[in-house]
Amino acid sequence: MIRAYEETYLNDAMNNLGDMFDYAICDLGYEPEIFFSQFLISGIAKYFEKGNPKYIAGLSGIELADEVIYRTEGKRPCAEPSEEINKSPEYWSGWILAYYQWYTAHSFSYIHKRGLNISRILSLYPTLHEADLSKFVSVADGIIEKSKNNDVSNLKKIRQAKGVTQKELSELTGVSLRMIQLYEQKQQNIRKAEAQTLVNISKSLGCDVETLFE
């Protein structure tokens, strides 16, 4: 697997992302998911996951949080970071997230979309914060895989409920088998299908056109 940056930078990246979440959540009082969303929106997540040296090692975690807030709110926080001897669960959530993102090469937005948000990671802290990193990877992979399996399109749900195979639906509607597959995998937006295609599919499955839409 090709990773965005060398392992020699990983320790800095993990510590910095840990400090960023610790400072934003514990010292500045941000809700975990609100700040994670701001991290994504700010564009810094993209720089981080692509291995930009400035963001993975050049800026401290406090400076990263400062930049996220400035880019999304137009202001800079003024609270001083607390000096805790023991690392907080919030620190661990950012620390382990940085590792998982580097290890899997998934984007932060993909990880978030698939249910591995900061709140979910925090919920894993009691059982996994002292475990080997590979254990977290295994659990996180399971969460993401379950999310993928649950992300079934309406077209697929209706087709399966009617007991119709993809090939049979293709033959009934005149829509290519590949296009049926793309609609079901959400790689093609069924809303953008031609009107006649939607009519043919809905008639073949005995449903309204609107029920095919997500």
C-alpha positions as CSV (number, residue, x, y, z in Angstrom):
1,M,0.0,0.0,0.0
2,I,1.3,3.5,-0.9
3,R,1.1,5.8,2.0
4,A,1.2,9.6,1.8
5,Y,4.2,10.1,4.0
6,E,7.2,8.2,5.5
7,E,6.8,6.4,8.8
8,T,9.5,8.7,10.2
9,Y,6.9,11.5,10.3
10,L,4.2,9.3,11.8
11,N,5.0,10.0,15.5
12,D,4.9,13.7,14.9
13,A,1.7,13.4,13.0
14,M,0.0,11.3,15.7
15,N,1.1,13.6,18.5
16,N,0.1,16.8,16.7
17,L,-3.4,15.5,15.8
18,G,-3.8,14.3,19.4
19,D,-2.9,17.7,20.7
20,M,-5.2,19.4,18.2
21,F,-8.3,17.5,19.4
22,D,-7.3,17.7,23.1
23,Y,-6.9,21.5,22.8
24,A,-10.1,22.1,20.8
25,I,-12.3,19.8,22.8
26,C,-10.9,20.0,26.3
27,D,-9.6,23.6,26.5
28,L,-11.8,25.4,23.9
29,G,-14.9,23.4,24.7
30,Y,-15.8,22.3,21.1
31,E,-18.2,19.4,20.6
32,P,-16.1,16.6,19.2
33,E,-18.1,16.2,16.0
34,I,-18.4,19.9,15.4
35,F,-14.7,20.4,15.5
36,F,-14.1,17.2,13.4
37,S,-16.4,18.7,10.8
38,Q,-14.5,22.0,10.9
39,F,-11.2,20.1,10.5
40,L,-12.7,18.5,7.3
41,I,-14.2,21.8,6.0
42,S,-11.1,23.8,6.6
43,G,-9.0,21.9,4.1
44,I,-6.4,21.1,6.7
45,A,-7.5,17.4,6.8
46,K,-6.6,17.2,3.1
47,Y,-3.2,18.7,3.6
48,F,-2.6,16.3,6.5
49,E,-3.7,13.1,4.8
50,K,-1.6,14.0,1.8
51,G,1.5,14.3,4.0
52,N,2.2,18.0,3.7
53,P,5.2,18.5,6.0
54,K,3.9,21.8,7.3
55,Y,0.8,20.2,8.7
56,I,2.0,16.8,9.8
57,A,5.1,18.0,11.5
58,G,5.7,21.7,11.0
59,L,2.8,23.0,13.1
60,S,2.0,22.0,16.6
61,G,-1.3,20.6,17.5
62,I,-2.3,23.9,19.1
63,E,-1.4,25.7,15.9
64,L,-3.4,23.2,13.9
65,A,-6.5,23.8,16.0
66,D,-5.9,27.6,15.7
67,E,-5.7,27.3,11.9
68,V,-8.8,25.1,11.7
69,I,-10.8,27.6,13.7
70,Y,-9.5,30.6,11.8
71,R,-10.3,29.1,8.4
72,T,-13.8,28.1,9.4
73,E,-14.8,30.9,11.8
74,G,-12.5,33.8,10.9
75,K,-11.2,34.2,14.4
76,R,-8.3,32.8,16.5
77,P,-8.8,31.2,19.9
78,C,-7.1,32.9,22.8
79,A,-7.3,30.2,25.5
80,E,-4.0,28.8,26.7
81,P,-3.6,25.0,26.5
82,S,-3.8,23.2,29.8
83,E,-0.7,21.3,31.0
84,E,-1.9,17.8,31.8
85,I,0.6,15.2,32.8
86,N,-1.6,12.3,31.6
87,K,-2.9,12.2,28.0
88,S,-6.7,12.7,27.7
89,P,-9.1,10.4,25.8
90,E,-9.5,13.3,23.4
91,Y,-5.8,13.3,22.8
92,W,-5.8,9.5,22.2
93,S,-8.7,9.9,19.7
94,G,-6.7,12.2,17.5
95,W,-3.5,10.2,18.0
96,I,-5.0,6.9,17.0
97,L,-7.0,8.6,14.2
98,A,-3.8,9.9,12.7
99,Y,-2.3,6.4,12.8
100,Y,-5.4,4.8,11.2
101,Q,-5.6,7.3,8.4
102,W,-1.9,6.8,7.6
103,Y,-2.0,3.1,7.9
104,T,-5.1,2.6,5.7
105,A,-4.6,5.6,3.4
106,H,-8.3,6.4,3.7
107,S,-9.2,10.0,3.6
108,F,-10.5,11.6,6.8
109,S,-13.8,12.4,5.2
110,Y,-14.2,8.7,4.1
111,I,-13.4,7.6,7.7
112,H,-15.9,10.0,9.1
113,K,-18.6,9.1,6.5
114,R,-18.2,5.5,7.4
115,G,-19.1,6.0,11.0
116,L,-15.6,6.3,12.5
117,N,-16.2,9.7,13.9
118,I,-14.5,11.2,17.0
119,S,-17.4,10.3,19.3
120,R,-17.2,6.7,18.1
121,I,-13.4,6.6,18.6
122,L,-13.8,8.1,22.1
123,S,-16.2,5.3,23.0
124,L,-13.4,2.8,22.2
125,Y,-11.0,4.5,24.5
126,P,-11.7,2.4,27.7
127,T,-11.1,-0.9,25.9
128,L,-8.5,0.0,23.3
129,H,-6.3,2.8,24.6
130,E,-3.8,0.4,26.1
131,A,-4.1,-2.2,23.3
132,D,-1.7,-2.8,20.4
133,L,-2.3,-0.4,17.4
134,S,-3.3,-3.4,15.3
135,K,-6.2,-4.1,17.6
136,F,-7.6,-0.7,16.9
137,V,-7.1,-1.1,13.2
138,S,-9.0,-4.4,13.3
139,V,-12.0,-2.9,15.2
140,A,-12.0,0.3,13.0
141,D,-12.0,-1.8,9.8
142,G,-15.0,-3.7,11.2
143,I,-16.9,-0.5,11.8
144,I,-16.2,0.7,8.3
145,E,-17.1,-2.6,6.7
146,K,-20.4,-2.8,8.6
147,S,-21.2,0.7,7.4
148,K,-20.4,-0.2,3.8
149,N,-22.7,-3.3,4.0
150,N,-25.5,-1.2,5.5
151,D,-25.2,1.4,2.8
152,V,-27.6,-0.3,0.4
153,S,-29.3,1.7,-2.4
154,N,-33.1,1.8,-2.6
155,L,-32.9,0.2,-6.0
156,K,-31.1,-2.8,-4.6
157,K,-33.5,-3.1,-1.6
158,I,-36.6,-3.0,-3.9
159,R,-35.1,-5.4,-6.5
160,Q,-34.1,-7.9,-3.8
161,A,-37.5,-7.6,-2.1
162,K,-39.1,-8.5,-5.5
163,G,-36.9,-11.5,-6.0
164,V,-35.4,-10.1,-9.2
165,T,-31.8,-10.5,-10.2
166,Q,-29.7,-7.7,-11.7
167,K,-29.6,-9.7,-15.0
168,E,-33.4,-10.1,-15.0
169,L,-33.9,-6.5,-14.3
170,S,-31.6,-5.6,-17.2
171,E,-33.5,-7.8,-19.6
172,L,-36.9,-6.5,-18.4
173,T,-35.9,-2.8,-18.7
174,G,-33.4,-2.7,-21.5
175,V,-31.0,-1.0,-19.2
176,S,-27.5,-2.5,-19.4
177,L,-26.4,-4.8,-16.6
178,R,-23.4,-2.6,-15.9
179,M,-25.6,0.4,-15.5
180,I,-27.9,-1.4,-13.1
181,Q,-24.8,-2.3,-11.0
182,L,-23.6,1.3,-11.0
183,Y,-26.9,2.6,-9.8
184,E,-27.0,0.0,-7.0
185,Q,-23.4,0.8,-6.0
186,K,-24.3,4.5,-6.1
187,Q,-21.5,5.1,-8.5
188,Q,-24.1,6.6,-10.9
189,N,-26.8,8.8,-9.5
190,I,-30.1,7.2,-10.5
191,R,-31.8,10.6,-10.2
192,K,-29.9,11.6,-13.3
193,A,-31.1,8.6,-15.4
194,E,-33.3,9.3,-18.4
195,A,-37.0,9.6,-17.7
196,Q,-37.8,6.5,-19.8
197,T,-35.2,4.5,-17.9
198,L,-36.8,5.4,-14.6
199,V,-40.2,4.5,-15.9
200,N,-39.0,1.1,-17.2
201,I,-37.3,0.3,-13.9
202,S,-40.2,1.4,-11.7
203,K,-42.7,-0.6,-13.8
204,S,-40.6,-3.7,-13.8
205,L,-40.3,-3.6,-10.0
206,G,-43.9,-2.4,-9.4
207,C,-42.9,0.7,-7.5
208,D,-43.1,4.5,-7.9
209,V,-40.2,6.3,-9.5
210,E,-39.7,8.4,-6.4
211,T,-39.0,5.3,-4.3
212,L,-35.9,4.6,-6.4
213,F,-34.3,7.8,-5.2
214,E,-32.2,8.0,-2.1
